[in-house]
């Protein structure tokens, strides 16, 4: 029963996040309705949807960040567990490679999806445009590149993962469950699918590096690529490139994306192996010295 309780608790951060977003949306809309009337509020929302999105992320980060600090960070400090874990500046470079590779490979999945179900992708693109997330304005950059990665990592790779560990979930069970919750949180199949794949990648580095910073790094770089690099590529090749250019881009994305992701994964494993061996060596020296310290 205790394990079941922890599994149920792993679901609570997701519910809390959705609840906060709902409350913020209602509060902002009510404020606009009071000041501009119903029709005016609808027009304001249409023109400024990203304001609501930003407030949702800010509120989620504040509430969930406090929860994470009280429940996880303080306990880790008392136990002497470093917040950065094995994650260092060199590790960040490897996670950048993982994030770029993941972005390219997931982008290919969405491209295939577009041919298989164009109406679904069109509806998704329209939703992103209406929310303001697809733009490169100041608020959209703050919301998608900074606030969302930090807040969502705290919720899913932080709180959710912590409760799953307490439930006794194994490495991959915990990773798949939190990634599923992360995908579900986006409340649409298209975004939820690639969020699930991103969640697996972030969960992997968080569990291996023993630090939430690793997931935040991957998530930020992944979102930054979509915010800055994708529009730049569209500008260079055009929104409707020729068939030859399109095929060339797909082949390059497959080769480059798979290569980057594989290389990043190999380097992450090598980086972790070196740090784990160093930790074991330091621990053996400490253990060998312990009897002398207490003699």
N, C-alpha and C positions, 0 to 999 in steps of 0.2 A: 504493500500500500504506500509505503514511503516513497518508493521509486516512482509510482504512478503520480504521486503528488508533485514530485519535481518535474516530471514530464508535462503535467498540466501547467505548472508555473512557467515552463519554457514558452507557452503559448500566450501568457499574459502580456509581455512587452509588445507583441504584435497588436493585441486588442487595445492596449494603452495608446499606441501610436495612432491607430485608426480613430480612436475616441477623441484624442487631442485634435486631430485634423478636422474631424466633424464639428467639434465645439468651436474651433477657430473660424472655420468657414461660416458657420451660422452667426457668430458674433460680428464678423466683418460685414456680412451681407445685411444684418439687422441695422448696423450703423449706417450703411449706405442707404438703406430703405428709409430710415428716419430722416436723413439729411436730404435725400433726393427723390423720395418716392419709389414705388416698385419698378416702374419702367425706367426711371433714371438709374436706379441701382443695377438693373440688368445691363444697361448700356455701359455703366462704369465698370462692371465686372468683365464685360466683353473686351473693353479697352485696357483693363488693368488686372487681368486674371493672375499675372505673375506676382502681384502684390499679395494676394491671398496665399499663393504657393509659398512665398518667402516667409510670411507670418506663420504658416504651418510648420515650416522647417525650424524657424527660430524657437517657437513654443515647444516643439518636440525635442529639440536639442537641450533646452533649459531643463525641462522636466525629466527626460530620460538620462541626461547627463548627471543630474543630481542623484538620481536613483543609482546609476552606475558607480558614481564616486562613493556613495554611502555603502553600497552592498559589495562592491568588488575592490575598488582602488584602496580604500582604507584597510580592508582585511589583508590585501597583498602587502601593504606597507608594514603592517604589524608582523606579518610572516617573513618579512625581509625579501619579498619577491620583487625584483626590479620591473618597473612598468614597461621599459623598452625591451625586456627579455633578451633574445639574441639579435634583435633588429638594430642595425647600425647604418651609417651613411653608405657603406658599400652595399649593404643589403638593399637599400632603396633603389640603386641602379638595376639590380636584378628584378625587382618587382615592377619597375618601369617596363622592362622587356616583356614580362608576363602580361601586363596590362595592355600594351600595344598589340601584342600577339592575340590576346583575347578579343580586343576590339575588332581587329581585322577578321578573325574567324567567325565571330558572332555576326558581324556585318554581312558575311557571305551567307550565313543561314537565313538572315532576314531577306536577302536578295532572292534566294531560292523560294522563300515563302511568298515573296511578292509575285512571282510567276505562278505559284500554285494557288494562291488566294489573294488576288489583287485588291478586292473590295475590303478585306480585313486590314491589309496594310494601309490602304488609303484612309480608312476610318481612324487608324492609329495615328497616321501623320497629321490628319486634321485635328485630332484631339491634342496632340503635342503643340501644334501651332496656336490653337485656341487658348491653351494654358500659358503660353508665353515662354515655355521651356525651350522651344526650338530656336528662339531668337538669341542674339549675342549681346543683348543689352546688359547694363550693369547689374540689375537685380537678378536676371536669369543666370548670369555667371556666378554671382554670390550664392544663389540658391543651389545650383546644380554642381558646381565645382568645389564649393567649400562646405556649406551647411549640410546638404544631403549626405555626402560621404561620411562626415563626422557623426551626424545623428544616426544614420542607418547602421553604421558599423557598431556604435554603442548599443543599439537595440538588438541586432541580430548576431554579430560576431562577439558582442560583449555580454549583455544580459542573457539572451537566449542560449548562447553557447555555454555560459556558466551554469545555468540550470540543467542543461542537458548533461554536462559533466557530472553534476551531483546526482542525476538520475542513473548514472552508470553507463551512459551511451558510449559506444566505441567511437574511434576516430571518424570513420566514414559515416556511421549512423548519425552522429551529431552534426557532421558537415552537411549531409543531405537534408536532414530535418530543418536546420536553420536556413538553408538555401531555399527550400520549399516555402517556408514562411516568408522569406524575403521576396520571392517571386509573387506569392499570393498578395502581399501588401500593396502591389502596384495595381491590383484590381482590373487588369485587362490581360488577355492571353498573350499578345505580342510582347509587350513590355515585361510581363511576368516571366516569359520564357527566357529572354536574354538576361533578366535579373537573376533568375535561378542559376544560370551558367556562370554569371559574374560572382554570385554568392558562393558557389563551389570554390572558385579560385581564391576569393578573399578568405573564406573559411580555412582553406588549406594553409595559406601563409600565416594566418593568425595562430592556428594550432601548432604549426611547426616552429615558428619564431617565438611563440609564447608571448605575443604582444599584439595589442589592438592596433598599434601604429602601422604594422605591416598591411593590415586590411584597409586602413584609411589611405595609405599610400597607393595601393592598387586601385581602389575605388576612385580616388581623386584623379589619377592619371587617366583612367578609363573614361570618366565623364569629361575631362578636359579635352581628350582626343575628339569626342563627339561634338564638343562645343566649338573648338577652334580648328582642328585639322579637317574634319569632314566638310564644313562649309568652304574651306580653302581648296580642297580637292575638287569640289563641285564648281568652284569659280574657274579653276584651271582647265578642267576637262569638259565643263558645261553640264547642265542638269540633264541633258539628253545627248550623250556622246554617241559617236558612230559605233556600229557593231564591232568593228575591229578594235577600237579603243576600249570599248566595254569588255570584250573578251580578254584583251591584254591586261586590263585592270583586275579582272577576276583571277587570272592566272598568277599575276604578281601578288595579289592579296593572299592567295592560297599558299604560295611558296614562302613569301616574306612573313606572313602571319604565323604559319606553322613553324617556320624556322625560329622566329623570335620567341614564340611560346615555348618551344622545346628547349631552346638555348637558355631561356630564363629559368625554366624548371630545373635543368641540369645544374646551372650555376647556384640556384637556391639550395639544392641538395648538397652541393659541394661546400657552400658557405656554412650551412648548418652542421655538416659533418665536422668541419674544422673547429667550429665553436663548441660542439658537443665534446670533441676529443680534448680541447683545451680545458673545458669545465671539468671533465673527468680527471685530467692530470692535476689540476689545481686541487680538486677534492681529495685525491689520493695523497698529495703532499700534506694537506691539512690534516687528514686522518692519521698520517704517519707521525705528524708533529704533536698530535693531541695528547698522547701519554706523557710527553715531556712537559707540556704546558701544565698538566695537572699533578705532576710529581712533587 
